[in-house]
Amino acid sequence: LFKEGRINEARKLMCSQARPEEMEDVFRWCYDNLSLWGKTPEQQDRAIIIIRNGLANMPLVADQEINLSATLTELCQL
């Protein structure tokens, strides 16, 4: 869905399907697929920072779905 440009649909699907114990795996998937978030090395570097921030925020937020959604939104804005 991300590759097709169906960003909102992809984000909603990921957020609705990921269980709390899988959140770290979802962030790892985002990292393993940096080409989805940017074509240039600079965009991919920025994506790494966004992903890291999302991971760092995990213990600080009450709702992991909101944290993941915010991270995916930031990634899609690159």
Secondary structure, 3 states (H helix, E strand, C coil): CCCCCCHHHHHHHHHHHCCHHHHHHHHHHHHHCHHHCCCCHHHHHHHHHHHHHHHHHHHHCCCHHHHHHHHHHHHHCC
